[in-house]
Amino acid sequence: MSILVGKDTRLLVQGITGREGSFQTRRCIEYGTNVVAGVTPGRGGEAMDEVPVFDTVRQAVAATQANCSLIFVPAPFAADAILEAADAEMPVIICITEGVPTMDMVRVRRFLKGSGATVIGPLPMDLFNSTVNGFVEINVSVAPNIEMWAISLP
């Protein structure tokens, strides 16, 4: 199993200014994760707890060399957020959103085919590696009907 989130992770948070995005970003920072940027369209130039906020993922990656995206956006916008991260050549994309329509994820999978990007989610529980200082987490109850996707395409 490869380590996708570790000490060299430069985390970008899509939806960083929202309630869940800001809360979980603070938890990641408290743990020691290197959160280098956030993205919320229309909020570029602001900061959330000293983390710079950009309008697009491409702008954030160009300015910070982020290499992992953590997505906290409402379900109707989650597929587009994943696609935006993939378009910006983000190698690891983690989507926390629950309730993403299946057909949206089919569209995402088709777009990602051959890209080399790894998408985890929607709704992964915890990604934690205590030995390498990397932490991306959301605390949710585990229900037997949660549908989870892990897409890693060559």
C-alpha positions in Angstrom: 0.0 0.0 0.0 1.4 3.4 -0.9 1.4 6.4 1.4 -0.6 9.1 -0.3 -0.6 11.6 2.6 2.6 12.2 4.5 5.2 14.6 5.6 5.7 15.9 2.1 2.0 16.6 1.6 1.1 20.2 0.7 -2.6 20.3 1.3 -5.1 22.5 -0.5 -8.7 22.6 0.9 -11.5 23.3 -1.5 -14.4 24.9 0.4 -12.1 26.1 3.1 -14.3 29.1 4.1 -17.4 26.9 4.7 -18.4 25.6 8.1 -17.0 22.1 7.7 -14.1 23.1 5.5 -12.8 25.7 8.1 -13.4 23.3 11.0 -11.6 20.4 9.5 -8.8 22.6 8.2 -8.1 23.8 11.7 -8.0 20.1 12.9 -5.5 19.2 10.2 -3.3 22.2 11.1 -3.5 21.3 14.8 -2.2 17.9 13.9 0.7 19.3 12.0 -0.5 18.9 8.4 1.0 21.4 6.0 -2.1 23.2 4.8 -0.8 25.6 2.1 -3.9 26.9 0.4 -7.7 27.0 0.3 -10.1 27.6 -2.6 -13.4 29.2 -2.5 -14.6 30.9 -5.7 -15.1 34.7 -5.2 -13.0 34.7 -2.0 -9.6 34.8 -3.5 -7.2 37.1 -1.7 -8.7 36.4 1.7 -7.2 34.1 4.4 -8.6 31.6 6.7 -6.5 31.3 9.9 -3.4 32.5 7.9 -4.1 30.0 5.1 -4.3 32.0 1.8 -7.6 31.6 -0.1 -7.7 31.5 -3.9 -10.5 31.6 -6.5 -9.4 28.5 -8.4 -7.4 25.3 -7.8 -5.1 26.2 -10.7 -4.2 29.5 -9.1 -3.6 27.9 -5.7 -1.4 25.1 -7.2 0.7 27.7 -9.2 1.3 29.8 -6.0 1.8 27.0 -3.5 2.8 23.8 -5.3 0.0 22.0 -3.4 0.0 18.2 -4.1 -3.2 17.0 -2.4 -6.7 18.4 -2.4 -9.3 17.9 0.3 -12.8 18.8 -0.8 -15.6 20.1 1.4 -18.3 21.3 -0.9 -22.0 20.5 -1.2 -22.9 17.4 -3.1 -24.2 19.2 -6.2 -20.8 20.8 -6.7 -18.5 17.9 -5.6 -18.0 16.4 -9.1 -17.0 19.8 -10.5 -14.6 20.3 -7.6 -12.9 17.0 -8.3 -12.7 17.8 -12.0 -11.2 21.2 -11.2 -8.5 19.6 -9.0 -7.8 17.0 -11.7 -7.6 19.6 -14.4 -5.0 21.4 -12.2 -3.0 18.1 -12.2 -3.5 17.5 -8.5 -2.1 13.9 -7.9 -4.2 13.1 -4.8 -7.8 14.3 -4.5 -9.9 13.5 -1.4 -13.6 14.2 -1.5 -15.4 14.3 1.9 -18.8 15.2 0.5 -21.6 12.7 1.1 -24.5 12.2 -1.2 -22.7 12.7 -4.5 -24.9 11.3 -7.3 -23.5 8.1 -8.7 -23.7 9.4 -12.3 -21.6 12.4 -11.3 -18.9 10.0 -10.1 -19.2 8.1 -13.4 -18.5 11.3 -15.2 -15.5 12.0 -12.9 -14.1 8.5 -13.6 -14.4 8.9 -17.3 -12.6 12.3 -17.1 -9.8 10.8 -14.9 -9.1 7.8 -17.0 -5.4 7.8 -17.9 -4.7 10.9 -15.8 -2.7 9.2 -13.0 -4.7 11.1 -10.4 -5.9 9.2 -7.3 -9.4 10.1 -6.0 -10.4 8.9 -2.6 -14.1 9.3 -1.7 -16.7 10.6 -1.8 -16.8 10.3 2.0 -13.7 8.5 3.2 -13.6 8.1 7.0 -10.0 8.9 8.1 -6.7 9.0 6.3 -4.1 8.9 9.0 -0.5 7.9 9.1 1.0 8.7 12.5 4.6 7.8 11.5 4.9 10.4 8.7 3.1 13.5 10.0 0.2 13.5 7.6 -3.4 13.7 8.6 -6.6 14.4 6.6 -9.6 13.5 8.7 -13.3 14.0 9.2 -15.2 12.3 12.0 -18.3 10.7 10.8 -20.4 7.7 12.0 -19.9 4.6 10.0 -23.2 3.4 8.5 -23.6 0.1 6.6 -25.1 1.9 3.5 -22.3 4.4 2.9 -21.0 4.1 -0.6 -17.3 4.7 -1.0 -15.2 5.1 -4.1 -11.5 4.8 -4.5 -10.4 5.6 -8.0 -6.7 5.2 -9.0 -6.3 5.0 -12.7 -3.0 4.5 -14.7 
